């Protein structure tokens, strides 16, 4: 049986569309506030509802994916498209908020499915590539949001994004019309699957690990403009910094996870990413500025964002048929990390140097977790070119 890359490509497009629609207003917050006659804080909530609802819905979405994978994933894609269309019904803030809430509900059903798509439609040796490409799709959606937001007027932007969401949902429905040739039924489902998966110390350690770098990344991207403003970095320059960061992350997510899995260097790759990110934060604490920020955000974006597909691939190799539950727990931990770390750093937003130092300390907390994972990762079966675990 050969891998069916069409399903992975369609999934990556849907994953990208969820992120594209999530961050629609991030690069145009002030203009959108003026257009709808609301505060910038209200516009911020059009994005902030996503991590909040993810924390609430991560486990229910994972349960649905384990019980009826294709149906649950297609529901997520259709809800994403529906949310994009709802935003076009009226030129009002309330209508846009309803659309964002629909997309936020859909997001866990889409993102939690990444390992199930790879496991069901790709041969064993292709799964690390599939997980990496699916993850790269999410980051590509973020990048597209940053780029297109500054290129189009608001109405055109909403129309184009709705079209992308509808087309990607249709493509996914077509490619998932039949079960994957490598699909396997879970021995447990529902809360039982989550309990058994959570009892695995390895999964719990992966969740703790993701909490730290994911939280730091969300915090850095959330507060970039505010933390660098005292150093003379403008809003447009902050947008360029974030664009370089995510673009580098897309490239890194395609390249690094596959390389790390092939050479059994998964934890080493994450360790390098952690060290470089911490050093980047310390450098910005000492000498903040546009040129340095572009450099360090590009470097740590290339290294840090691939940590997520690496962790997801490790979980898939460990839990097998319960990969939906494991992926849900990992995404839940990452979003919790984002909420917690961003909240703490937000209290220091008027003091950039201490805020950057705090994020460096938070990132370095991942190092002892990596050490605890070493023996478990070494015990995992390797993925061979023939598609078997050894």
PABABA-766490 format. One line per field, with one value per residue (C-alpha): x, y, z; residue number from 1; residue in one letter. Coordinates in Angstrom, 1 decimal. Layout:
<sites>
X = c(X|...)
Y = c(Y|...)
Z = c(Z|...)
n = c(NUM|...)
res = c(a|...)
</sites>
This chain:
<sites>
X = c(0.0|1.3|1.0|-1.8|-0.3|-3.4|-5.1|-2.1|-2.0|-5.8|-5.4|-2.5|-4.6|-7.5|-5.0|-3.6|-7.1|-7.9|-4.8|-5.4|-8.9|-7.8|-5.2|-7.2|-7.2|-3.8|-2.0|-4.9|-6.1|-6.3|-7.9|-10.4|-11.3|-12.0|-14.0|-16.3|-16.5|-15.1|-12.0|-8.7|-9.3|-12.5|-10.7|-8.1|-10.8|-11.5|-8.2|-8.2|-11.3|-9.3|-6.9|-9.6|-12.0|-9.1|-8.5|-12.2|-12.7|-9.4|-10.5|-14.0|-12.6|-10.0|-12.8|-14.8|-11.8|-11.0|-14.6|-15.3|-12.2|-13.2|-16.6|-15.2|-12.4|-14.8|-17.1|-14.1|-13.3|-17.0|-17.3|-14.2|-15.7|-19.0|-17.3|-15.6|-18.9|-20.7|-18.2|-19.5|-23.2|-23.0|-20.5|-20.8|-18.5|-21.1|-21.4|-17.6|-17.4|-20.0|-17.9|-14.7|-16.4|-17.5|-13.9|-12.6|-14.9|-13.6|-9.9|-9.4|-11.1|-8.7|-5.4|-5.8|-6.2|-2.7|-1.2|-4.4|-4.2|-0.5|-1.2|-4.1|-3.0|0.8|3.1|5.3|8.4|6.4|4.7|7.4|7.2|3.4|3.3|6.0|4.1|0.8|2.5|4.1|0.6|-0.5|2.5|2.0|-1.5|-0.1|2.4|-0.4|-2.4|0.5|1.2|-2.3|-3.6|-1.5|-2.2|-6.0|-8.9|-11.0|-13.9|-11.7|-9.6|-12.7|-14.0|-10.6|-10.3|-13.8|-13.0|-9.8|-11.8|-14.5|-12.1|-10.0|-13.0|-14.2|-10.8|-10.6|-14.0|-13.1|-9.8|-11.3|-14.3|-12.6|-10.8|-7.0|-5.3|-3.2|-6.1|-6.5|-9.3|-8.6|-8.8|-10.3|-12.2|-13.8|-12.6|-11.2|-8.7|-7.7|-7.3|-5.1|-3.1|-2.6|-1.4|1.6|4.4|6.0|2.9|2.7|6.3|5.7|2.8|5.0|7.7|5.4|3.9|7.2|8.4|4.9|4.0|7.2|6.5|3.0|4.2|6.9|4.6|1.9|4.0|6.6|5.4|4.8|8.2|10.2|8.3|10.5|13.6|12.1|10.7|7.5|4.4|5.3|8.8|7.3|5.1|8.3|9.9|6.9|6.7|10.4|9.9|7.0|8.5|11.6|9.4|7.6|11.0|12.3|9.2|9.6|13.3|14.2|11.7|12.4|16.2|15.9|13.7|15.9|19.0|17.4|18.2|14.8|15.7|19.0|17.1|14.7|17.6|19.4|16.1|15.6|19.2|19.0|15.6|16.8|19.9|17.7|15.6|18.6|20.1|16.9|16.9|20.4|20.3|16.8|16.5|15.0|18.1|18.9|15.2|15.0|18.0|17.1|13.4|14.4|16.9|14.8|11.7|13.6|14.6|11.7|8.6|9.7|9.6|5.9|5.9|8.8|6.8|3.7|5.7|7.2|3.7|2.4|5.2|4.5|0.8|-0.2|-4.0|-4.5|-2.7|-5.8|-6.0|-2.2|-2.3|-5.3|-3.4|-0.3|-2.2|-4.1|-0.8|0.6|-2.4|-2.4|1.3|0.5|-2.2|-0.1|3.2|1.5|-0.5|2.6|4.7|1.8|2.2|5.7|5.0|6.1|9.4|10.9|14.2|12.7|10.1|12.7|14.8|11.6|10.9|14.5|14.2|10.9|12.4|15.4|13.0|12.6|16.1|15.4|12.3|14.4|16.7|13.8|12.6|15.9|15.6|12.0|12.9|15.8|13.5|11.1|11.3|13.1|11.4|13.2|13.1|11.1|8.3|8.7|9.6|12.8)
Y = c(0.0|3.4|6.6|9.0|12.4|14.1|13.6|15.2|18.1|18.8|18.6|21.0|23.5|23.2|23.6|26.7|28.2|27.9|29.9|32.3|33.1|33.1|35.9|37.9|41.0|40.7|42.9|45.4|45.7|49.6|49.8|47.1|48.9|52.1|50.2|48.4|51.3|49.3|49.3|47.7|45.4|44.2|43.4|41.5|39.2|38.1|36.2|35.6|33.4|30.7|29.6|29.9|27.6|25.3|24.6|23.9|21.8|20.0|16.8|16.6|17.1|14.4|12.0|12.7|12.2|8.8|7.6|8.8|10.3|11.3|12.7|14.8|16.2|17.1|18.8|20.9|21.9|22.7|24.8|26.7|27.5|28.4|30.8|32.4|32.8|34.1|37.0|38.2|38.3|41.8|44.5|44.5|43.5|41.1|39.2|38.9|37.7|35.0|33.8|33.8|31.7|29.1|28.9|28.7|25.8|24.1|24.5|21.7|19.2|20.2|20.6|17.5|15.4|15.8|12.5|10.6|11.9|10.8|7.5|6.6|7.8|7.4|4.4|4.2|5.7|8.7|9.7|12.0|13.9|14.0|15.4|17.9|19.1|19.3|21.4|23.6|24.1|25.7|28.0|28.9|30.0|32.3|33.7|34.2|36.2|38.5|39.1|39.4|41.6|44.5|44.0|44.1|46.2|44.5|43.3|41.8|40.2|38.5|37.3|35.8|34.0|32.6|31.3|29.6|28.0|26.7|25.3|23.6|22.0|20.7|19.3|17.6|16.0|14.6|13.1|11.6|10.0|6.6|5.4|5.6|2.3|2.4|3.3|1.4|1.3|2.4|-0.2|2.4|5.6|8.5|9.3|5.8|6.6|9.8|8.3|5.5|7.9|10.3|7.5|7.1|9.0|9.7|11.5|13.6|14.6|15.5|17.7|19.4|20.0|21.5|23.8|25.7|26.4|26.8|29.2|31.2|31.3|32.6|35.1|36.4|36.8|38.3|41.0|41.7|45.1|46.3|45.0|46.5|49.8|51.5|50.6|52.5|49.5|50.6|48.5|47.9|46.8|44.5|43.0|42.3|40.6|38.3|37.5|36.5|34.4|32.4|32.1|30.6|28.3|27.0|26.1|24.6|22.5|20.9|20.2|19.7|17.1|14.7|15.1|14.6|11.5|9.9|10.3|9.8|13.4|14.5|15.7|17.2|19.3|20.6|21.3|23.5|25.3|25.9|27.2|29.5|30.9|31.6|33.3|35.4|36.6|37.6|39.4|41.4|42.2|43.7|45.4|45.6|46.9|46.2|44.6|42.3|41.4|40.3|38.2|36.4|36.0|34.4|32.0|30.8|30.6|28.2|26.1|26.4|25.9|22.4|21.3|20.8|18.3|16.5|16.1|15.0|12.4|11.0|10.7|8.9|6.4|5.8|5.5|4.1|3.9|6.5|9.2|11.4|11.5|12.2|15.0|16.6|16.6|18.0|20.8|21.5|21.8|24.1|26.5|26.5|27.4|30.3|31.6|31.3|32.7|35.4|36.5|36.7|38.5|40.9|42.1|43.1|44.6|48.1|46.7|45.0|43.9|41.9|40.5|39.1|37.7|36.0|34.4|33.2|31.5|30.0|28.5|27.1|25.2|22.7|21.4|19.2|17.9|16.9|14.9|13.1|12.1|10.8|7.2|7.0|8.4|6.0|3.1|4.1|2.0|3.7|4.3|2.5|3.2|0.0|1.4|-0.8|-0.1|-1.6)
Z = c(0.0|-1.0|1.0|0.0|0.1|-1.2|2.2|3.9|1.5|1.9|5.7|5.7|3.7|6.2|9.1|7.3|6.9|10.6|11.4|8.6|9.9|13.5|12.9|10.4|12.5|14.2|11.6|11.2|14.8|14.8|11.4|12.2|15.5|13.6|10.9|13.4|15.9|18.8|21.0|20.0|23.0|21.5|18.3|20.3|21.6|18.0|18.4|22.2|22.1|20.2|23.0|25.5|23.6|22.7|26.4|26.9|23.7|23.3|25.1|23.7|20.2|20.7|21.9|18.8|16.5|18.2|17.8|14.3|12.8|9.3|10.3|13.2|11.0|8.2|10.8|11.8|8.3|7.5|10.7|9.7|6.3|7.9|10.2|7.3|5.5|8.5|8.8|5.4|6.4|7.9|8.3|12.0|14.9|16.4|13.1|12.9|16.5|15.8|12.8|14.9|17.6|15.0|13.7|17.3|18.0|14.8|15.5|18.0|15.6|12.9|14.8|17.0|13.9|12.5|13.8|12.8|9.3|9.0|10.7|8.5|5.1|5.1|5.3|8.5|6.9|5.6|8.8|10.2|6.9|7.0|10.6|9.7|6.6|8.5|11.2|8.6|7.2|10.4|10.5|6.8|7.7|10.3|7.8|5.2|7.8|8.5|4.8|3.4|6.2|5.1|1.3|1.1|2.3|5.0|2.9|0.2|3.0|4.5|1.1|0.1|3.4|3.2|-0.3|1.0|3.9|1.6|-1.0|1.6|3.3|0.0|-0.9|2.5|2.2|-1.2|0.0|3.1|1.4|2.0|5.1|5.0|4.0|7.2|9.5|12.7|15.2|18.7|21.4|23.7|23.1|25.0|28.5|28.8|26.0|27.6|31.1|29.7|27.6|30.5|32.8|30.5|32.2|28.7|27.5|30.7|30.2|26.6|27.7|30.4|27.8|25.2|27.9|28.2|24.6|23.2|26.0|25.4|21.6|22.0|24.6|22.3|19.3|21.5|23.1|20.4|19.4|23.0|24.3|21.4|21.2|23.8|21.6|18.7|16.8|15.0|14.5|10.8|11.8|14.5|11.7|9.6|12.6|13.1|9.4|9.4|12.5|11.1|7.6|9.2|11.3|8.2|6.6|9.8|10.3|6.9|7.4|11.0|12.2|9.4|9.9|13.6|13.4|10.8|12.9|16.3|17.3|18.4|21.9|20.7|18.2|20.9|23.2|20.6|20.0|23.7|24.2|21.2|22.2|25.7|24.4|22.0|24.8|26.9|23.9|23.5|27.2|26.9|23.4|22.0|18.5|15.0|13.4|16.3|16.7|13.0|13.4|16.6|15.8|12.4|14.0|17.0|14.7|12.4|15.4|17.9|15.8|14.7|18.3|18.0|15.1|16.7|19.9|18.0|16.1|19.3|20.8|17.7|17.8|21.5|21.8|18.3|18.1|20.8|18.9|18.8|22.6|22.9|20.3|22.1|25.4|23.8|22.1|25.3|27.2|24.6|24.6|28.5|28.3|26.0|28.3|31.4|30.1|28.1|31.2|33.3|30.7|30.1|33.7|32.8|29.4|30.6|31.7|28.5|30.0|32.9|30.6|28.2|31.1|32.5|29.1|28.9|32.3|31.3|28.2|30.1|32.3|29.4|29.8|32.9|31.2|28.2|30.4|32.0|28.5|27.2|28.3|27.1|23.7|23.3|24.0|21.2|18.0|15.2|11.9|9.1|5.4|4.9|7.1|10.1|13.7|15.0)
n = c(1|2|3|4|5|6|7|8|9|10|11|12|13|14|15|16|17|18|19|20|21|22|23|24|25|26|27|28|29|30|31|32|33|34|35|36|37|38|39|40|41|42|43|44|45|46|47|48|49|50|51|52|53|54|55|56|57|58|59|60|61|62|63|64|65|66|67|68|69|70|71|72|73|74|75|76|77|78|79|80|81|82|83|84|85|86|87|88|89|90|91|92|93|94|95|96|97|98|99|100|101|102|103|104|105|106|107|108|109|110|111|112|113|114|115|116|117|118|119|120|121|122|123|124|125|126|127|128|129|130|131|132|133|134|135|136|137|138|139|140|141|142|143|144|145|146|147|148|149|150|151|152|153|154|155|156|157|158|159|160|161|162|163|164|165|166|167|168|169|170|171|172|173|174|175|176|177|178|179|180|181|182|183|184|185|186|187|188|189|190|191|192|193|194|195|196|197|198|199|200|201|202|203|204|205|206|207|208|209|210|211|212|213|214|215|216|217|218|219|220|221|222|223|224|225|226|227|228|229|230|231|232|233|234|235|236|237|238|239|240|241|242|243|244|245|246|247|248|249|250|251|252|253|254|255|256|257|258|259|260|261|262|263|264|265|266|267|268|269|270|271|272|273|274|275|276|277|278|279|280|281|282|283|284|285|286|287|288|289|290|291|292|293|294|295|296|297|298|299|300|301|302|303|304|305|306|307|308|309|310|311|312|313|314|315|316|317|318|319|320|321|322|323|324|325|326|327|328|329|330|331|332|333|334|335|336|337|338|339|340|341|342|343|344|345|346|347|348|349|350|351|352|353|354|355|356|357|358|359|360|361|362|363|364|365|366|367|368|369|370|371|372|373|374|375|376|377|378|379|380|381|382|383|384|385|386|387|388|389|390)
res = c(x|x|x|x|x|x|x|x|x|x|x|x|x|x|x|x|x|x|x|x|x|x|x|x|x|x|x|x|x|x|x|x|x|x|x|x|x|x|x|x|x|x|x|x|x|x|x|x|x|x|x|x|x|x|x|x|x|x|x|x|x|x|x|x|x|x|x|x|x|x|x|x|x|x|x|x|x|x|x|x|x|x|x|x|x|x|x|x|x|x|x|x|x|x|x|x|x|x|x|x|x|x|x|x|x|x|x|x|x|x|x|x|x|x|x|x|x|x|x|x|x|x|x|x|x|x|x|x|x|x|x|x|x|x|x|x|x|x|x|x|x|x|x|x|x|x|x|x|x|x|x|x|x|x|x|x|x|x|x|x|x|x|x|x|x|x|x|x|x|x|x|x|x|x|x|x|x|x|x|x|x|x|x|x|x|x|x|x|x|x|x|x|x|x|x|x|x|x|x|x|x|x|x|x|x|x|x|x|x|x|x|x|x|x|x|x|x|x|x|x|x|x|x|x|x|x|x|x|x|x|x|x|x|x|x|x|x|x|x|x|x|x|x|x|x|x|x|x|x|x|x|x|x|x|x|x|x|x|x|x|x|x|x|x|x|x|x|x|x|x|x|x|x|x|x|x|x|x|x|x|x|x|x|x|x|x|x|x|x|x|x|x|x|x|x|x|x|x|x|x|x|x|x|x|x|x|x|x|x|x|x|x|x|x|x|x|x|x|x|x|x|x|x|x|x|x|x|x|x|x|x|x|x|x|x|x|x|x|x|x|x|x|x|x|x|x|x|x|x|x|x|x|x|x|x|x|x|x|x|x|x|x|x|x|x|x|x|x|x|x|x|x|x|x|x|x|x|x|x|x|x|x|x|x|x|x|x|x|x|x)
</sites>
